[in-house]
C-alpha cells in the first residue's frame, strides 16, 4: 500500500471522526494516530452486530450434536491460544 493510499484512508477516517492525530511532543514531525471515542463505538457496534449474525447463522445451520462438538472444539482452541509454551508467531 502506498503512502498516498494510506494518507487518503486516514484522511477519510479523520473526516468521519473515527480517528484522531496527536502531536508528538518529542518530535513535531510525527503525528501518531489513535482511534477516537466515536471510532471505538463504531468498532464495538460492528463487532456486536457481527457476533449476533454469526451466532444466528451457526444456530440455524448446525444440529444440536454439532453445536456440542463445536463448543468442545472452541474450548480446545481457546486452551491452545492461552498456552504459553514459548512459541512465537511466524
N, CA and C atoms as a LAMMPS dump frame, in Angstrom:
ITEM: TIMESTEP
0
ITEM: NUMBER OF ATOMS
270
ITEM: BOX BOUNDS ff ff ff
-5.0000000000000000e+02 5.0000000000000000e+02
-5.0000000000000000e+02 5.0000000000000000e+02
-5.0000000000000000e+02 5.0000000000000000e+02
ITEM: ATOMS id mol type element x y z
1 1 1 N 0.851 -1.161 0
2 1 2 C 0 0 0
3 1 3 C 0.903 1.232 0
4 2 1 N 0.61 2.176 -0.874
5 2 2 C 1.461 3.359 -1
6 2 3 C 1.183 4.351 0.126
7 3 1 N 2.133 5.244 0.345
8 3 2 C 1.948 6.293 1.358
9 3 3 C 0.733 7.151 1.02
10 4 1 N 0.546 7.416 -0.267
11 4 2 C -0.593 8.234 -0.694
12 4 3 C -1.914 7.53 -0.367
13 5 1 N -1.99 6.243 -0.606
14 5 2 C -3.209 5.488 -0.3
15 5 3 C -3.485 5.48 1.197
16 6 1 N -2.432 5.323 1.985
17 6 2 C -2.582 5.351 3.444
18 6 3 C -3.065 6.727 3.883
19 7 1 N -2.473 7.776 3.353
20 7 2 C -2.866 9.144 3.705
21 7 3 C -4.329 9.397 3.351
22 8 1 N -4.775 8.909 2.191
23 8 2 C -6.17 9.09 1.786
24 8 3 C -7.111 8.33 2.721
25 9 1 N -6.725 7.12 3.099
26 9 2 C -7.547 6.333 4.02
27 9 3 C -7.642 7.017 5.381
28 10 1 N -6.507 7.478 5.871
29 10 2 C -6.504 8.172 7.163
30 10 3 C -7.318 9.456 7.102
31 11 1 N -7.233 10.158 5.996
32 11 2 C -7.994 11.395 5.839
33 11 3 C -9.49 11.12 5.897
34 12 1 N -9.928 10.069 5.221
35 12 2 C -11.359 9.72 5.232
36 12 3 C -11.808 9.33 6.641
37 13 1 N -10.994 8.553 7.345
38 13 2 C -11.334 8.161 8.714
39 13 3 C -11.367 9.37 9.639
40 14 1 N -10.433 10.29 9.439
41 14 2 C -10.374 11.505 10.248
42 14 3 C -11.612 12.376 9.998
43 15 1 N -12.007 12.508 8.729
44 15 2 C -13.182 13.313 8.385
45 15 3 C -14.457 12.744 9.009
46 16 1 N -14.512 11.432 9.14
47 16 2 C -15.669 10.778 9.763
48 16 3 C -15.596 10.838 11.293
49 17 1 N -14.471 11.307 11.799
50 17 2 C -14.308 11.398 13.255
51 17 3 C -13.964 10.071 13.903
52 18 1 N -13.497 9.112 13.121
53 18 2 C -13.209 7.782 13.645
54 18 3 C -11.792 7.651 14.199
55 19 1 N -10.913 8.539 13.771
56 19 2 C -9.545 8.567 14.299
57 19 3 C -9.17 10.01 14.612
58 20 1 N -8.121 10.157 15.375
59 20 2 C -7.591 11.492 15.657
60 20 3 C -6.078 11.401 15.708
61 21 1 N -5.45 12.487 15.36
62 21 2 C -3.996 12.534 15.416
63 21 3 C -3.585 13.355 16.628
64 22 1 N -2.436 13.005 17.147
65 22 2 C -1.901 13.674 18.325
66 22 3 C -0.477 14.075 17.998
67 23 1 N -0.119 15.289 18.291
68 23 2 C 1.26 15.726 18.061
69 23 3 C 2.185 15.035 19.046
70 24 1 N 3.306 14.593 18.556
71 24 2 C 4.335 14.003 19.393
72 24 3 C 5.158 15.15 19.968
73 25 1 N 5.121 15.348 21.291
74 25 2 C 5.843 16.476 21.881
75 25 3 C 7.366 16.381 21.703
76 26 1 N 7.869 15.178 21.493
77 26 2 C 9.308 14.995 21.326
78 26 3 C 9.752 15.19 19.882
79 27 1 N 8.817 15.006 18.942
80 27 2 C 9.165 15.121 17.523
81 27 3 C 7.94 15.638 16.774
82 28 1 N 7.914 16.924 16.487
83 28 2 C 6.756 17.547 15.859
84 28 3 C 6.499 17.057 14.439
85 29 1 N 7.456 16.343 13.873
86 29 2 C 7.247 15.786 12.532
87 29 3 C 6.326 14.573 12.573
88 30 1 N 6.206 13.973 13.742
89 30 2 C 5.371 12.781 13.9
90 30 3 C 3.969 13.172 14.372
91 31 1 N 2.985 12.464 13.859
92 31 2 C 1.598 12.65 14.285
93 31 3 C 0.973 11.284 14.498
94 32 1 N 1.186 10.71 15.674
95 32 2 C 0.586 9.398 15.933
96 32 3 C -0.933 9.448 15.762
97 33 1 N -1.484 8.344 15.3
98 33 2 C -2.918 8.235 15.064
99 33 3 C -3.506 7.295 16.099
100 34 1 N -4.679 7.654 16.619
101 34 2 C -5.37 6.754 17.544
102 34 3 C -6.858 6.747 17.218
103 35 1 N -7.513 5.705 17.643
104 35 2 C -8.947 5.573 17.424
105 35 3 C -9.661 6.527 18.377
106 36 1 N -10.595 7.298 17.843
107 36 2 C -11.362 8.234 18.664
108 36 3 C -12.458 7.484 19.418
109 37 1 N -13.124 8.168 20.319
110 37 2 C -14.247 7.564 21.038
111 37 3 C -15.336 7.139 20.051
112 38 1 N -15.595 7.972 19.035
113 38 2 C -16.579 7.626 18.013
114 38 3 C -16.121 6.382 17.254
115 39 1 N -14.831 6.279 16.981
116 39 2 C -14.283 5.118 16.307
117 39 3 C -14.42 3.859 17.145
118 40 1 N -14.144 3.98 18.44
119 40 2 C -14.289 2.833 19.343
120 40 3 C -15.734 2.358 19.383
121 41 1 N -16.663 3.311 19.431
122 41 2 C -18.086 2.964 19.426
123 41 3 C -18.456 2.249 18.129
124 42 1 N -17.951 2.74 16.999
125 42 2 C -18.236 2.114 15.701
126 42 3 C -17.686 0.691 15.654
127 43 1 N -16.484 0.494 16.157
128 43 2 C -15.878 -0.842 16.18
129 43 3 C -16.701 -1.782 17.052
130 44 1 N -17.049 -1.322 18.254
131 44 2 C -17.823 -2.157 19.178
132 44 3 C -19.202 -2.489 18.616
133 45 1 N -19.83 -1.52 17.964
134 45 2 C -21.136 -1.762 17.346
135 45 3 C -21.022 -2.808 16.25
136 46 1 N -20.016 -2.657 15.391
137 46 2 C -19.805 -3.62 14.312
138 46 3 C -19.558 -5.013 14.877
139 47 1 N -18.688 -5.122 15.867
140 47 2 C -18.37 -6.432 16.437
141 47 3 C -19.598 -7.073 17.069
142 48 1 N -20.403 -6.278 17.748
143 48 2 C -21.62 -6.793 18.364
144 48 3 C -22.593 -7.314 17.309
145 49 1 N -22.807 -6.527 16.256
146 49 2 C -23.708 -6.948 15.183
147 49 3 C -23.172 -8.186 14.475
148 50 1 N -21.883 -8.211 14.229
149 50 2 C -21.27 -9.359 13.55
150 50 3 C -21.39 -10.614 14.411
151 51 1 N -21.159 -10.48 15.702
152 51 2 C -21.262 -11.62 16.612
153 51 3 C -22.686 -12.166 16.622
154 52 1 N -23.668 -11.272 16.697
155 52 2 C -25.074 -11.715 16.692
156 52 3 C -25.405 -12.428 15.385
157 53 1 N -24.925 -11.889 14.272
158 53 2 C -25.157 -12.517 12.979
159 53 3 C -24.538 -13.915 12.945
160 54 1 N -23.307 -14.019 13.426
161 54 2 C -22.605 -15.297 13.406
162 54 3 C -23.313 -16.326 14.284
163 55 1 N -23.772 -15.925 15.452
164 55 2 C -24.487 -16.843 16.344
165 55 3 C -25.759 -17.344 15.658
166 56 1 N -26.53 -16.424 15.06
167 56 2 C -27.763 -16.83 14.356
168 56 3 C -27.44 -17.815 13.234
169 57 1 N -26.396 -17.516 12.496
170 57 2 C -26.017 -18.37 11.359
171 57 3 C -25.601 -19.763 11.829
172 58 1 N -24.799 -19.832 12.869
173 58 2 C -24.355 -21.131 13.401
174 58 3 C -25.551 -21.917 13.939
175 59 1 N -26.381 -21.262 14.74
176 59 2 C -27.513 -21.954 15.351
177 59 3 C -28.522 -22.453 14.32
178 60 1 N -28.621 -21.755 13.209
179 60 2 C -29.61 -22.153 12.2
180 60 3 C -29.087 -23.226 11.243
181 61 1 N -27.803 -23.495 11.259
182 61 2 C -27.235 -24.424 10.285
183 61 3 C -26.667 -25.717 10.867
184 62 1 N -26.553 -25.78 12.184
185 62 2 C -25.975 -26.969 12.796
186 62 3 C -26.994 -27.675 13.677
187 63 1 N -26.899 -28.99 13.68
188 63 2 C -27.737 -29.806 14.562
189 63 3 C -27.231 -29.66 15.991
190 64 1 N -28.092 -29.948 16.98
191 64 2 C -27.669 -29.809 18.385
192 64 3 C -26.378 -30.547 18.712
193 65 1 N -26.207 -31.757 18.188
194 65 2 C -24.972 -32.507 18.496
195 65 3 C -23.755 -31.857 17.838
196 66 1 N -23.961 -31.22 16.707
197 66 2 C -22.856 -30.499 16.065
198 66 3 C -22.476 -29.262 16.867
199 67 1 N -23.472 -28.61 17.457
200 67 2 C -23.196 -27.442 18.3
201 67 3 C -22.372 -27.842 19.52
202 68 1 N -22.672 -29.003 20.088
203 68 2 C -21.898 -29.505 21.228
204 68 3 C -20.453 -29.761 20.792
205 69 1 N -20.277 -30.386 19.64
206 69 2 C -18.926 -30.648 19.129
207 69 3 C -18.188 -29.343 18.865
208 70 1 N -18.895 -28.351 18.334
209 70 2 C -18.287 -27.051 18.069
210 70 3 C -17.848 -26.372 19.367
211 71 1 N -18.679 -26.452 20.391
212 71 2 C -18.316 -25.873 21.696
213 71 3 C -17.065 -26.537 22.255
214 72 1 N -16.963 -27.854 22.094
215 72 2 C -15.774 -28.571 22.575
216 72 3 C -14.533 -28.141 21.788
217 73 1 N -14.69 -28.007 20.487
218 73 2 C -13.562 -27.583 19.653
219 73 3 C -13.107 -26.177 20.029
220 74 1 N -14.055 -25.304 20.285
221 74 2 C -13.72 -23.936 20.684
222 74 3 C -12.941 -23.939 21.995
223 75 1 N -13.374 -24.769 22.947
224 75 2 C -12.67 -24.86 24.233
225 75 3 C -11.221 -25.302 24.038
226 76 1 N -11.005 -26.266 23.158
227 76 2 C -9.643 -26.751 22.885
228 76 3 C -8.818 -25.639 22.238
229 77 1 N -9.405 -24.922 21.274
230 77 2 C -8.681 -23.84 20.598
231 77 3 C -8.362 -22.695 21.572
232 78 1 N -9.294 -22.393 22.469
233 78 2 C -9.027 -21.348 23.465
234 78 3 C -7.877 -21.755 24.381
235 79 1 N -7.86 -23.018 24.775
236 79 2 C -6.768 -23.514 25.618
237 79 3 C -5.441 -23.408 24.882
238 80 1 N -5.445 -23.742 23.604
239 80 2 C -4.235 -23.626 22.793
240 80 3 C -3.777 -22.171 22.703
241 81 1 N -4.719 -21.261 22.476
242 81 2 C -4.383 -19.848 22.35
243 81 3 C -3.816 -19.282 23.644
244 82 1 N -4.276 -19.784 24.777
245 82 2 C -3.829 -19.28 26.084
246 82 3 C -2.531 -19.922 26.555
247 83 1 N -2.147 -21.028 25.93
248 83 2 C -0.941 -21.724 26.374
249 83 3 C 0.287 -20.883 26.051
250 84 1 N 1.214 -20.917 26.957
251 84 2 C 2.458 -20.145 26.761
252 84 3 C 3.613 -21.119 26.766
253 85 1 N 3.876 -21.667 25.589
254 85 2 C 4.956 -22.65 25.503
255 85 3 C 6.194 -22.093 24.808
256 86 1 N 6.258 -20.776 24.698
257 86 2 C 7.432 -20.162 24.131
258 86 3 C 7.416 -20.01 22.634
259 87 1 N 6.421 -20.56 21.964
260 87 2 C 6.341 -20.408 20.507
261 87 3 C 6.01 -18.968 20.159
262 88 1 N 6.701 -18.489 19.179
263 88 2 C 6.452 -17.138 18.673
264 88 3 C 5.632 -17.227 17.401
265 89 1 N 4.921 -16.161 17.084
266 89 2 C 4.199 -16.104 15.809
267 89 3 C 5.204 -16.105 14.67
268 90 1 N 4.825 -16.711 13.539
269 90 2 C 5.762 -16.712 12.401
270 90 3 C 6.026 -15.323 11.894
